[in-house]
Structure formats: C-alpha cells, structure tokens
Amino acid sequence: MTEAGAERIWVLADPRAGTAAQALGIAERLGRPFRTVPLAWGLAARLPLRWASLAGLDATARPAFREPWPDIAISAGRRSAPVALWLAGKGVRTVHCMRPGFGESRFDLLVVGRHDSPPSGPNILPILGATHRMSPARLAAAREEWGFFAEFPGPRVALLLGGPPRAEGLAPEVAAAIARQVAGFAGSVLATGSRRTGRAAESAVGEVLDELPHHLHRWVEGGRNPYAGMLAWADAVVVTGDSVSMLSEALATAAPVFIADPGGLGERHRRLHQSILAAGQARLLAEAPTPFAREPLDETGRVAFEIAERFLAT
C-alpha cells in the first residue's frame, strides 16, 4: 500500500525480498496507509556503519528522504538500521526488525527473534521466528484463488524447498531424499522451490513425485506462484530448515509443520528450530511425521498490535 500523502508511516524496504517482507508485513497488519520507501545500497553499506547515517544509501535512494517526516518508520536488517536512526534524529519513532548490531537502546521498538538471543529492555519485543506478509486475510484469499487444490487427495502436504544462501542451489540428492520422506505419508504433494533451490533440485523432486498426485512449481521457470495457495490448502507443511521466512510463514497456518534438515545448517538456524520446537509449533521431519494439533502463530499481528498500542493510540 503506497499512497501519495500517506506520510504517517514509512516502510524502509530493503532490496532483499525476505528482509523487506518483515517490515512490510507489520505495516500491512496495522491497517493504515503507509508509504514504501525503496532502499538501494552503495559501497559504504558494506561497512559496519554503527551510527545514524544515510551514507549506506546510493544516490538513487537518498532523494526520498525529505520532509514531511513520518511519525513512524518500520525497517528490517542491519543495513537499514543507520537509516532508521537518522530518521529518529528527525523526531521519527523507529520500529526495527532483527538485531542491528549497535545502538539497540536507541530504537523505540526492536523486534528480535528469540533465536537471536534478544536482550531484555522495555523497547525489546521477542518473537518466534520472523515477521512476514502471510496474514490470515492473505491465506483466505489464496484458498479461494487456488481452489483447484481442493481436488488433490488428502492428506495434502505442502513441500517448501529453500537452499543454501551462498551456494549453487540445494543438493539434488538432499531434495530427493526429503521428497521421498514426504511421499511416504502424503496423499498428494504441493511442492515449490525458491530462488535458492535451483533447477537440478527441483527436477530431482519432480522425479520422486512422478507417480504421486502432485503440483510442482518450478521457481526457475517463473509463472504464477502458488506458494500462498499451497499453504492455504495444506493438511501438513514440510519446510527446509534453512529458510527463516518460509518456516515463519508456514507457522501462520493451522497445519502441522515439520522441519526438514537440508544439511549444513549453522548454529543460528539450530537455535531457531529449538525455539519453535520448544513452543510446540513444529516437529522434525526426521521423527515420525504424525499429525499433531497446533494453533496458527501470528507474531506479525502481535507486533502490529503492540505498535498500535504504544504509538498510534492517539
């Protein structure tokens, strides 16, 4: 939602879609007009800037930062933190997602995943996972838009594949092994790759699912993305544990969620899994993937409520 004159709330949108979604998801749940301010990074953004500054922005992004200033700026990610605090110097309240690496007490509200060991403080709001844009309203709309998934036999299992962030896609043998596990208890599979999955892994999954009712969205081929529809129609969700975003979005459904281990995960992801497992919100695929009851997790809505209570009540 970007409207001319909607100056009370700005969303500082990082170029990385997953990072921007954390801030955009919160703004969308506030139910008020907001302005999206696209960020673009220059060479200085690679430096560990630890002060309020626009120095990390390239020349194309800086002209957007002019009066009238908003009441609230919502941001996410390390690089946007100096920009948010620069706005704080103009009297703007700041809501920031993820630990900024400096000046944590200077933000009006800092939204931090429990797996990132948030400090305690009146401005710290710990959450499970990360905020996102998969709201109850979006899931309801996707269920209607992708109604043909109702024809697939149950249990319908949504298989969400990520991949290593700095490698050449998910290993095909790993993707195939996960798909075989899913095929062992699914009536049908609604599978999708992501920008990090790669063609080879998607093809390996397609081969495994060939004799089972399924719908495979190949990210590399583009086209309409049924991702939200798969979540909306899933009787269970299996998601690779490398993606904080996909795991958090899967938890927005009421379906049982199972975390698949793609290998090579670092300590931060292990802490993420443990925090979610401890809350009873997911189980490991490596264990017996039997159905279990859980309530949808709506941390984005909780953050939006907190912002409205603290900063928008008047």
N, C-alpha and C positions, 0 to 999 in steps of 0.2 A: 504494500500500500504506500504509494508515493504521491503525495498531493501538494500542489502549489499552495504555499501559505501554511502548510502543516508544520509549524516550527516548534511546537511544544516538546516533541520527542524526535531526536535524531538517532538513527541506527548507523553506526560506523561499520560498513560491510567489507570485511577482509576479502581479497581476491579468491581465497580458498573457500570453496562452497561449504565444506563441513564446518569451518570456523565461523563463516558468516551466518550459517543457519542457527547457531546458538543464540546470537543476538536477535536475528530476525524472528525466530520462534517466540521469544519473550515479547517482542513488540506486537506481534500479531495477536497474542493472547491478551494483551492489555485492552484490545477492542477500541482503540483510539487512533485517530490519524497520526501518521508518522512520516518522516522524510528519510529515505535511504540515501546515505552519503557513501558512494563507492570509494574505496581506498585503493591506491596504487603505490607500490613501493619503489623507492630509488635505492641507490647503492648504500646509502647510510643506514637503511633499515637492517642491513646485515650486522651492524654493530650492536653491542649490548647497550642501547640507549637507556639510561636509568634516571631520566629527568623529563619534565613536561616539555614537549617539543613537537614541532611539525617536521623536523629535519629528515625523518624517515620517509616522508611522502615525496613522490616525484612531482614534477611541475604541473602535470595534468590534474592532480588531485587537490592541490592547495587552494585554487580559487573558490572551492565550495565552502571554505572556512571563513565566513564573513557574517556580519550582523544581518538580521537579528539572531541572537543566540537562542538555542532551545532551553527549556527548563531541565531536560534530562537527556543524557547521551548514553546509549547502550552499545557496548563493544565486547569483543572477544579476541583472545590471543595476545601473545607477548608483544608483537609489533604495534598493535593498536593502543597499547597501554600509554605510551608517552603522548599520543594524540588526545586520548581521553583526558589525561591530566592537564594538557594545555587548555582544553575547554573548561576544565574545573577552575582554571585561573580566570576565566571569564564569568564565573558565578554559576556554571552549569553543574548540576548534580550528575554523578557518574555511577553507572552500573556496569561492572566489568565481569566477564566470564573467564575462568581459568586464572591460575596464579600468574601475576605479571612479572615476578622476579625482582620487584623492587617496590617500595612505597605502598605497601599493602594497606596501611592505615589511612592513606590519603584518598582512597576511593570511598564513595558514600555507601556502596554495596558491592561486595565482592562475592561472586557465585563460584564456588570451587567444589569439584568432585571430591567425595570422601577418599577416593583412591590417591588423591594428590596431597593428602595429609594437611588439610587446611588448619591454619592457626585459629585460636579462639579470639573472639572480639565482637563487639556489637555490630560491626559492619560486615561480618563474615556469615555467609549463608551456605552451609554444606549441603550438597545434594548427592543422590546416587546417579552415577553416570554423567551425562551432559544434557543440557537443554537442546531442543530441536524443534522442527516445524510440524511434526506428525501429531497434530491435535485431534481430539475426539471428532471435531467437525470435519476435518480433512479425511479421517478414516471413514466416516459415514458417507461422505461424498464419493470416495473411492470405491466403497462397496457397491454403490449404485452404478458408477461409471463402468466398473469391471464386473458387472453382474453375470457374465458368461462363465466366470469361475465357479459359480454355483453348480454347473453341470459336471464338474470334476468329482470323482468318487472320494469319499472320506475314508480315513482322515486326510484332509488336505494339509500338506506340510510345506510351508514356505522355507526355501533354502536360500539364504543370503550369503553370497561369497564376496569376501574382501580380497586382501592380498598385502604383501609387504610394501611399505610406503616408499622404499628406495631400492626396489629390485625389479627384475623383469617378470612381473606377474606371479600369481600363485602357482606353485609347482603342480603340474598336471596330475601326478600320481597322488598328491595330497588331496586335490579336488575330487578325484575319482574315488578315493577311499572314503571321504566324507559323504559323497553321493551314495555309495553302496550302503553305508550305515543308515542313511535316511530311507533308501528304498526298502530296507528290511522291515520298516514298520509303517510306511506310508501307503494310503490307498491311491494317492496321486501326489505329485510334487510340482510346486510352483517355484521355479528357480530363477535367480537372476545373478549375473555378475555385476561388477562395479568397475570404475575406471582403473582400479589396481589389479583386477583379476587376470586379464589377458586372454587372448584368443585360444591358446593351447589348453588352458584350464577349462574354459567354457566348453570346448569341444570334448574334452575328457568327460565332463559331467553329462553332456548330451549322449555320449555312447553308453554310459552306465544306465541312463534313464530311458533308453530307447524302447524297451519293451514294457514300460510302465506309463500309465496316463500321466502326462506332464505338460507343462508350458515352460519353455526355457527362453528367457530374454537374454540375448547376447549383447552386452554393452558395446562391444566393438563395432557392431553393425548399426547401432543407433535405432531410430524409430521411437514410437510412443513407449514410454517407460511405465510398466505395470506395477512398479515396486509398491506403491501405496495400496493398490488393489490386492496384491498378494498378501500384504499384512492384514488387510481388512477381512479377507476370506479365509485366513489360515486357521486350522484347528490346532496347529502347533507350529512353532518357528524354530529353525535351526540357523544360527548365525556364527560365522567365524569370529573368533575372539580377538582378532587384530583390529577391528573397527569399533571405536568408541561410539561413533554416530549410529551405525546400524544396530548395535546392541541396545543403545538407549531408545531408539525408535521402536525396536521390537518389543520393548517393555511397555510401550504405550498401548499395546493390545491386551486383550484378556486371555490370550492363548498361552499355554505352557511354552517357555523359552528354554532352548538347550544351546549351550555354548560349545562350538566345535573348535578343537585346538589345531591351528594350521601349522604349528611349529615355529620356532624362532622368536617366540614372544619374550619381551623384556619384563623387568620387574614391575614397571608401571602398569602394564596390562594385567599381570598376575594380581596386583593389588585391586584393580578394577573388578576382576572376576570374583575375588574373595569378598569384596564389599557387597556385590549383588547376590552372591550365593548365600552369604550370611543373613541377608534380608529376606531370604526365601523367594526371591524374584526370578531365579533361574536355576537350572541344574546343568551338569556337564553331560555332553553327548556321550562321552566315553563310558558313563554309567548307564544302567538300563534306562532307556528313554521312555519311561512310562508316564502317562498323563498325571498332572498334579494341578491343584487349584491355586490360583493367584489372582490378585486384583490388579487392574491396569495401574501402571505407575505414571503419575502426571506431575513430574518435578517442574516442568516448564510452567504449568498452571500455578503451582505453588510459588514459584519465583515471581510471576506476574502479580499474584495476589499480594505478596509482600511489598512489591514496588508501589502498587496502588495504595496500600495502607500507609506506607511511610511517606510517599512523595506526592501522591495525586488525590489525597483525601479532600483537599480544599480546592 
